[in-house]
Amino acid sequence: MIRSLTLFSLVLLCSCSTPANTLAMTRQEYNDVILGTPITKLVSELGEPYSVRDLGDRVEEYEYVERIAMNNELVYETHYIFTVVNGQVIDKRLREESRPAYDLMYQEDPNYPSYP
């Protein structure tokens, strides 16, 4: 009995933990990125980006997304975009997007949870 209770407790604790590779970008981490930082360091500390766009001439854009949800509905999301040339961050910017307003005050977001 004690053995099964211990096993159940261990399984419960392990299921509640988050894996180390599910890192997310936050405003503080964005502010801590210094221009000239190697992209390999950025990816190792913050995880894989949401998208990488090749702009040509060895210029790439790395994009991280932070989503803020409340009551299973997306409230807003912040896109953190880093311009990378020759493996180093040369520019950074962010873009905030709020969810669109709906006609009915209590209408649920029809797109949740199928956001890209």
Secondary structure as GFF3:
##gff-version 3
##sequence-region A 1 116
A	DSSP	alpha_helix	2	16	.	.	.	ID=ss1
A	DSSP	alpha_helix	27	32	.	.	.	ID=ss2
A	DSSP	alpha_helix	39	46	.	.	.	ID=ss3
A	DSSP	beta_strand	51	56	.	.	.	ID=ss4
A	DSSP	beta_strand	59	70	.	.	.	ID=ss5
A	DSSP	beta_strand	73	85	.	.	.	ID=ss6
A	DSSP	beta_strand	88	98	.	.	.	ID=ss7
###
